[in-house]
Structure formats: structure tokens, C-alpha cells
Amino acid sequence: MSISHAPPGSPESDISGIRKTNAGPAGPPAADTAGHVPVALEPIVPSSARRTRVPRWLRRTTGPLLLLALWQLLSATGVLTSDVLASPGRIARVAGDLVADGSLPAAMGTSVQRVAAGLLFGAVAGTGLALLSGLFRIGEDLVDAPVQMLRTVPFVGLIPLFIIWFGIGEAPKVAIITLGVSFPLYLNVYAGIRGVDSQLIEAGESLGLSKWGLVRHVVLPGALPGAMTGLRYSLGIAWLALVFAEQINADAGIGFLMVQARDFLRTDVIVVCLIVYAFLGLLADFIVRSFERVLLQWRPTFTGR
């Protein structure tokens, strides 16, 4: 952007910081019948857009690729022995064998079903309690204190009680995931509801919106960003809770494969299972972020430079 110091009325004078030119590749343009010279405007390109040369996907994969290369180098030079941590090549071969015999896909399917069930029940419980506590003061008085007390109790410490209550089948596994998922959703949805600007509520009331109209058109959209953040955090907790849940007399799932590998000192199988956990968590986070971009198109935010 440049500012011309030409005298007012000249063809090269600058208005609003936009450079004006009256000369093109073929020479000065001809004036119209009124004697005015056409003015060509040069678009202003942000400096951040001009600096972007490397594709973003390439930059995002650089870190994992460097880490993988360092891992392979340490394994090849003998710094990392196979009994401590298997090499990436060995991990790839073991993963291929587990996929070929069908054990890894079956374990992934079982684990995904457990996480989906726990996430569904936890989302219903956490969101429902947050709506009750966030929208109504009497709900806050009755619900918030017990939820805050339970939130401080480690859900892993409740595994013995869940075994006594629900047995050793699928119920305690899903219950552990449900408990881990519900609290992050409750906190973020509750904070999103109470974080809505009161002036927006007053504006809605002045426009004649009913209580349900205020909740539908003002409160819930305002709490949606917090709810999406809580959902992303809950997904991470769900996979963490699954690791502990599948230690309860499991006969299938990724955790079952890890227990077997631990008994036989198979670090390569353990690393394969951890990579699968990480991949599934990353995939779930990608799905939620995609929904977030669609649902929050109305909210312009800073995306970094």
C-alpha cells in the first residue's frame, strides 16, 4: 500500500490508501467523452498470504516424520534395543501381521463400540445436567455441588465398585467411559451457558422472544463453542478411560491385546496398540473439528498467522 503525494485532482492521487494508476502495459488509456481518465485499482494482498509458500499439510507432518526418523536412527545404531522399544520397521511388520490374521481389526471394532456407547451415555448425562444447572438457578443449587464432588473423585478408583455393581461384563467398561466423558461436557456446556452476554438476553427480550425462544436462538448458540470444546476433551478422556476399562476381565479389544503382549513381553505389539489408540483419537478429534467448522460458521475467529 502506498500513498501518493500528487496534487488533488491529478490522475495519480490516492484515495483511502489504494494505489491508483492510469497507465497500463499498452500506454495511457484514452479518456472518455467526459474527459475522465479510467483508474485501475491494484488489489491489496495481506502480508500473511504472501509469506505462505509451504503447504500447511506438509508443515503439520514434518514433526511426526522427524520423530519417526530419529526413532529409526536410534534403533539402527543400537541406542534403543528391541527389548526396550522395537524399531519402526519391526512395528510395521507386526502391525501387518495383526491385520492379516484379523485380530487387530476385530479389537478395534470392539473398542470403538465401547467408546461410542460410553460417549453417547456420557454426552446425554453431562449435557442434560449442564442444561438443568445452567438454565435454572434451582437446578444449579441441586445439581452443581454433587457433580463437583464426584468430579474430584478419580474414576479409576471406582472400578472395584463398578465390578461389584455391574459384574465383569461390558457394563462396567461402558460405565467407566460414561463417567469420564460426562464431567468435561458438563463443565464446558455449563460455562458456555453462563458465559452468554446478558445484553444479548435483554435484546432478545426486547424483540419479544419467549423463554424458549431465548434459549433456542440466544443461549444455546452462545454455548455451542464451549460444548464443542468439551466434546473434544471428552473424546480424549474416553480413550484414556477405555485403557483402564479393558483391564477388567476383557476378552476382546485393544486393551486385551496389550494385556496379552505385556504377559509375553511383546513391546512391539504394545506399541502397535498405542499407535492405534492415538490414530483413533486423532480421527475422532478430526471429525469433531469438522463438525465445529460447519456449526460455527457464524462466528468469525482468529485462525493464526
C-alpha positions as a Python dict, from the first residue, in 0.01 Angstrom:
ca = {
    (1, 'M'): (0, 0, 0),
    (2, 'S'): (137, 339, -93),
    (3, 'I'): (11, 694, -55),
    (4, 'S'): (63, 931, -341),
    (5, 'H'): (160, 1290, -276),
    (6, 'A'): (33, 1414, -610),
    (7, 'P'): (-176, 1732, -601),
    (8, 'P'): (-552, 1688, -560),
    (9, 'G'): (-739, 1620, -882),
    (10, 'S'): (-442, 1454, -1053),
    (11, 'P'): (-491, 1106, -1201),
    (12, 'E'): (-233, 960, -964),
    (13, 'S'): (-387, 1095, -645),
    (14, 'D'): (-455, 825, -380),
    (15, 'I'): (-786, 788, -203),
    (16, 'S'): (-833, 561, 106),
    (17, 'G'): (-484, 416, 77),
    (18, 'I'): (-543, 243, -262),
    (19, 'R'): (-284, 295, -528),
    (20, 'K'): (-432, 432, -850),
    (21, 'T'): (-262, 408, -1184),
    (22, 'N'): (-363, 541, -1520),
    (23, 'A'): (-100, 369, -1727),
    (24, 'G'): (-116, 9, -1836),
    (25, 'P'): (103, -215, -2049),
    (26, 'A'): (-21, -56, -2369),
    (27, 'G'): (33, 302, -2253),
    (28, 'P'): (-203, 558, -2107),
    (29, 'P'): (-572, 472, -2151),
    (30, 'A'): (-787, 702, -2353),
    (31, 'A'): (-1015, 942, -2174),
    (32, 'D'): (-1391, 902, -2203),
    (33, 'T'): (-1628, 1157, -2354),
    (34, 'A'): (-1640, 1349, -2027),
    (35, 'G'): (-1264, 1381, -2015),
    (36, 'H'): (-1214, 1143, -1722),
    (37, 'V'): (-919, 905, -1729),
    (38, 'P'): (-1002, 545, -1620),
    (39, 'V'): (-839, 443, -1294),
    (40, 'A'): (-706, 89, -1233),
    (41, 'L'): (-708, -36, -873),
    (42, 'E'): (-441, -275, -752),
    (43, 'P'): (-570, -535, -500),
    (44, 'I'): (-403, -533, -161),
    (45, 'V'): (-277, -881, -62),
    (46, 'P'): (-223, -945, 312),
    (47, 'S'): (138, -998, 406),
    (48, 'S'): (49, -1328, 578),
    (49, 'A'): (-87, -1464, 249),
    (50, 'R'): (224, -1357, 61),
    (51, 'R'): (451, -1537, 309),
    (52, 'T'): (269, -1871, 281),
    (53, 'R'): (477, -2083, 45),
    (54, 'V'): (495, -2429, 209),
    (55, 'P'): (165, -2623, 213),
    (56, 'R'): (21, -2645, 561),
    (57, 'W'): (-29, -3022, 547),
    (58, 'L'): (341, -3060, 477),
    (59, 'R'): (434, -2847, 776),
    (60, 'R'): (197, -3044, 1003),
    (61, 'T'): (354, -3376, 903),
    (62, 'T'): (713, -3257, 941),
    (63, 'G'): (723, -3307, 1317),
    (64, 'P'): (596, -3669, 1320),
    (65, 'L'): (823, -3759, 1029),
    (66, 'L'): (1128, -3616, 1207),
    (67, 'L'): (1035, -3805, 1523),
    (68, 'L'): (997, -4127, 1322),
    (69, 'A'): (1335, -4072, 1155),
    (70, 'L'): (1500, -4014, 1494),
    (71, 'W'): (1339, -4330, 1629),
    (72, 'Q'): (1468, -4534, 1335),
    (73, 'L'): (1815, -4385, 1372),
    (74, 'L'): (1835, -4469, 1742),
    (75, 'S'): (1716, -4823, 1672),
    (76, 'A'): (1963, -4874, 1387),
    (77, 'T'): (2258, -4751, 1592),
    (78, 'G'): (2169, -4973, 1888),
    (79, 'V'): (2082, -4694, 2131),
    (80, 'L'): (1730, -4835, 2154),
    (81, 'T'): (1739, -5213, 2183),
    (82, 'S'): (1450, -5429, 2068),
    (83, 'D'): (1365, -5543, 2421),
    (84, 'V'): (1323, -5179, 2527),
    (85, 'L'): (1149, -5042, 2218),
    (86, 'A'): (1114, -5211, 1881),
    (87, 'S'): (1220, -5030, 1566),
    (88, 'P'): (963, -4868, 1333),
    (89, 'G'): (1027, -5139, 1073),
    (90, 'R'): (952, -5410, 1327),
    (91, 'I'): (639, -5223, 1439),
    (92, 'A'): (517, -5204, 1079),
    (93, 'R'): (571, -5577, 1023),
    (94, 'V'): (390, -5670, 1344),
    (95, 'A'): (101, -5440, 1257),
    (96, 'G'): (76, -5605, 917),
    (97, 'D'): (66, -5950, 1077),
    (98, 'L'): (-206, -5843, 1322),
    (99, 'V'): (-413, -5701, 1039),
    (100, 'A'): (-359, -6009, 824),
    (101, 'D'): (-483, -6254, 1087),
    (102, 'G'): (-781, -6030, 1170),
    (103, 'S'): (-701, -5979, 1539),
    (104, 'L'): (-632, -5605, 1515),
    (105, 'P'): (-947, -5510, 1313),
    (106, 'A'): (-1164, -5715, 1549),
    (107, 'A'): (-1006, -5550, 1853),
    (108, 'M'): (-1053, -5203, 1703),
    (109, 'G'): (-1419, -5274, 1631),
    (110, 'T'): (-1484, -5386, 1989),
    (111, 'S'): (-1305, -5087, 2140),
    (112, 'V'): (-1482, -4839, 1912),
    (113, 'Q'): (-1819, -4982, 2013),
    (114, 'R'): (-1736, -4939, 2380),
    (115, 'V'): (-1621, -4582, 2331),
    (116, 'A'): (-1927, -4496, 2122),
    (117, 'A'): (-2165, -4632, 2386),
    (118, 'G'): (-1986, -4458, 2672),
    (119, 'L'): (-1964, -4133, 2476),
    (120, 'L'): (-2335, -4142, 2397),
    (121, 'F'): (-2442, -4203, 2756),
    (122, 'G'): (-2190, -3954, 2891),
    (123, 'A'): (-2293, -3684, 2644),
    (124, 'V'): (-2659, -3725, 2735),
    (125, 'A'): (-2586, -3718, 3108),
    (126, 'G'): (-2333, -3435, 3104),
    (127, 'T'): (-2525, -3212, 2864),
    (128, 'G'): (-2857, -3273, 3039),
    (129, 'L'): (-2716, -3186, 3381),
    (130, 'A'): (-2540, -2878, 3238),
    (131, 'L'): (-2864, -2752, 3081),
    (132, 'L'): (-3051, -2808, 3406),
    (133, 'S'): (-2783, -2635, 3612),
    (134, 'G'): (-2706, -2358, 3366),
    (135, 'L'): (-3059, -2251, 3270),
    (136, 'F'): (-3222, -2266, 3613),
    (137, 'R'): (-3093, -2142, 3946),
    (138, 'I'): (-3277, -2411, 4136),
    (139, 'G'): (-3113, -2666, 3907),
    (140, 'E'): (-2772, -2519, 3990),
    (141, 'D'): (-2845, -2540, 4361),
    (142, 'L'): (-2947, -2905, 4336),
    (143, 'V'): (-2705, -3036, 4071),
    (144, 'D'): (-2381, -2839, 4066),
    (145, 'A'): (-2247, -2926, 4412),
    (146, 'P'): (-2290, -3307, 4378),
    (147, 'V'): (-2137, -3301, 4029),
    (148, 'Q'): (-1837, -3102, 4150),
    (149, 'M'): (-1788, -3350, 4435),
    (150, 'L'): (-1800, -3651, 4202),
    (151, 'R'): (-1571, -3478, 3954),
    (152, 'T'): (-1286, -3474, 4205),
    (153, 'V'): (-1309, -3850, 4260),
    (154, 'P'): (-1074, -4039, 4021),
    (155, 'F'): (-1295, -4254, 3802),
    (156, 'V'): (-1024, -4522, 3803),
    (157, 'G'): (-1076, -4561, 4177),
    (158, 'L'): (-1439, -4653, 4114),
    (159, 'I'): (-1351, -4963, 3913),
    (160, 'P'): (-1385, -5201, 4213),
    (161, 'L'): (-1730, -5059, 4290),
    (162, 'F'): (-1836, -5090, 3927),
    (163, 'I'): (-1725, -5454, 3925),
    (164, 'I'): (-1934, -5519, 4237),
    (165, 'W'): (-2234, -5333, 4098),
    (166, 'F'): (-2228, -5438, 3733),
    (167, 'G'): (-2020, -5757, 3729),
    (168, 'I'): (-1731, -5820, 3489),
    (169, 'G'): (-1913, -5793, 3157),
    (170, 'E'): (-1949, -5494, 2926),
    (171, 'A'): (-2150, -5281, 3172),
    (172, 'P'): (-1860, -5169, 3398),
    (173, 'K'): (-1644, -5089, 3095),
    (174, 'V'): (-1910, -4864, 2944),
    (175, 'A'): (-1985, -4712, 3286),
    (176, 'I'): (-1621, -4607, 3335),
    (177, 'I'): (-1614, -4438, 2994),
    (178, 'T'): (-1950, -4271, 3063),
    (179, 'L'): (-1826, -4131, 3391),
    (180, 'G'): (-1507, -3998, 3235),
    (181, 'V'): (-1693, -3833, 2947),
    (182, 'S'): (-1975, -3666, 3138),
    (183, 'F'): (-1773, -3426, 3356),
    (184, 'P'): (-1581, -3236, 3081),
    (185, 'L'): (-1903, -3191, 2888),
    (186, 'Y'): (-2086, -3070, 3197),
    (187, 'L'): (-1822, -2811, 3282),
    (188, 'N'): (-1788, -2672, 2931),
    (189, 'V'): (-2159, -2661, 2850),
    (190, 'Y'): (-2237, -2503, 3186),
    (191, 'A'): (-1961, -2243, 3137),
    (192, 'G'): (-2086, -2174, 2784),
    (193, 'I'): (-2442, -2112, 2905),
    (194, 'R'): (-2337, -1885, 3188),
    (195, 'G'): (-2091, -1706, 2959),
    (196, 'V'): (-2363, -1573, 2727),
    (197, 'D'): (-2368, -1193, 2727),
    (198, 'S'): (-2661, -1063, 2934),
    (199, 'Q'): (-2709, -779, 2685),
    (200, 'L'): (-2799, -1037, 2421),
    (201, 'I'): (-3067, -1173, 2656),
    (202, 'E'): (-3204, -824, 2706),
    (203, 'A'): (-3202, -762, 2332),
    (204, 'G'): (-3393, -1085, 2273),
    (205, 'E'): (-3650, -994, 2536),
    (206, 'S'): (-3697, -651, 2381),
    (207, 'L'): (-3767, -822, 2048),
    (208, 'G'): (-4043, -1025, 2207),
    (209, 'L'): (-3874, -1366, 2229),
    (210, 'S'): (-4027, -1611, 2472),
    (211, 'K'): (-3821, -1804, 2725),
    (212, 'W'): (-3792, -2098, 2489),
    (213, 'G'): (-3706, -1857, 2207),
    (214, 'L'): (-3426, -1707, 2414),
    (215, 'V'): (-3289, -2050, 2492),
    (216, 'R'): (-3313, -2165, 2131),
    (217, 'H'): (-3189, -1855, 1950),
    (218, 'V'): (-2955, -1692, 2204),
    (219, 'V'): (-2840, -1920, 2485),
    (220, 'L'): (-2778, -2246, 2300),
    (221, 'P'): (-2590, -2089, 2006),
    (222, 'G'): (-2379, -1894, 2254),
    (223, 'A'): (-2298, -2211, 2448),
    (224, 'L'): (-2220, -2417, 2136),
    (225, 'P'): (-1847, -2325, 2116),
    (226, 'G'): (-1797, -2439, 2474),
    (227, 'A'): (-1991, -2758, 2407),
    (228, 'M'): (-1770, -2844, 2109),
    (229, 'T'): (-1458, -2784, 2318),
    (230, 'G'): (-1599, -3009, 2588),
    (231, 'L'): (-1675, -3278, 2331),
    (232, 'R'): (-1318, -3275, 2203),
    (233, 'Y'): (-1184, -3301, 2556),
    (234, 'S'): (-1432, -3577, 2638),
    (235, 'L'): (-1312, -3783, 2343),
    (236, 'G'): (-959, -3777, 2481),
    (237, 'I'): (-1087, -3884, 2823),
    (238, 'A'): (-1294, -4159, 2660),
    (239, 'W'): (-988, -4326, 2506),
    (240, 'L'): (-799, -4289, 2833),
    (241, 'A'): (-1087, -4448, 3025),
    (242, 'L'): (-1101, -4728, 2769),
    (243, 'V'): (-744, -4830, 2855),
    (244, 'F'): (-847, -4885, 3218),
    (245, 'A'): (-1187, -5031, 3129),
    (246, 'E'): (-1039, -5301, 2912),
    (247, 'Q'): (-829, -5426, 3203),
    (248, 'I'): (-1149, -5561, 3366),
    (249, 'N'): (-1153, -5924, 3258),
    (250, 'A'): (-1159, -5828, 2891),
    (251, 'D'): (-1152, -6099, 2629),
    (252, 'A'): (-1153, -5865, 2328),
    (253, 'G'): (-1045, -5514, 2237),
    (254, 'I'): (-721, -5323, 2202),
    (255, 'G'): (-662, -5335, 2577),
    (256, 'F'): (-693, -5713, 2570),
    (257, 'L'): (-416, -5727, 2308),
    (258, 'M'): (-200, -5505, 2527),
    (259, 'V'): (-252, -5728, 2832),
    (260, 'Q'): (-151, -6035, 2632),
    (261, 'A'): (153, -5853, 2493),
    (262, 'R'): (254, -5745, 2844),
    (263, 'D'): (241, -6104, 2968),
    (264, 'F'): (469, -6217, 2684),
    (265, 'L'): (696, -5907, 2696),
    (266, 'R'): (600, -5809, 2339),
    (267, 'T'): (687, -5441, 2330),
    (268, 'D'): (622, -5432, 1955),
    (269, 'V'): (256, -5533, 1999),
    (270, 'I'): (217, -5284, 2284),
    (271, 'V'): (349, -5002, 2064),
    (272, 'V'): (115, -5107, 1781),
    (273, 'C'): (-181, -5086, 2020),
    (274, 'L'): (-69, -4744, 2145),
    (275, 'I'): (-38, -4618, 1787),
    (276, 'V'): (-390, -4746, 1715),
    (277, 'Y'): (-518, -4563, 2024),
    (278, 'A'): (-350, -4244, 1905),
    (279, 'F'): (-480, -4283, 1549),
    (280, 'L'): (-839, -4342, 1663),
    (281, 'G'): (-820, -4043, 1897),
    (282, 'L'): (-683, -3821, 1621),
    (283, 'L'): (-953, -3939, 1381),
    (284, 'A'): (-1228, -3868, 1635),
    (285, 'D'): (-1086, -3522, 1703),
    (286, 'F'): (-1074, -3452, 1328),
    (287, 'I'): (-1441, -3546, 1294),
    (288, 'V'): (-1542, -3317, 1582),
    (289, 'R'): (-1336, -3029, 1442),
    (290, 'S'): (-1505, -3075, 1104),
    (291, 'F'): (-1847, -3052, 1270),
    (292, 'E'): (-1722, -2749, 1462),
    (293, 'R'): (-1627, -2566, 1141),
    (294, 'V'): (-1972, -2637, 997),
    (295, 'L'): (-2175, -2549, 1306),
    (296, 'L'): (-1976, -2237, 1397),
    (297, 'Q'): (-1958, -2070, 1057),
    (298, 'W'): (-2144, -1772, 1201),
    (299, 'R'): (-1858, -1698, 1445),
    (300, 'P'): (-1552, -1535, 1286),
    (301, 'T'): (-1243, -1621, 1489),
    (302, 'F'): (-869, -1567, 1473),
    (303, 'T'): (-702, -1857, 1289),
    (304, 'G'): (-338, -1764, 1341),
    (305, 'R'): (-82, -1608, 1111),
}
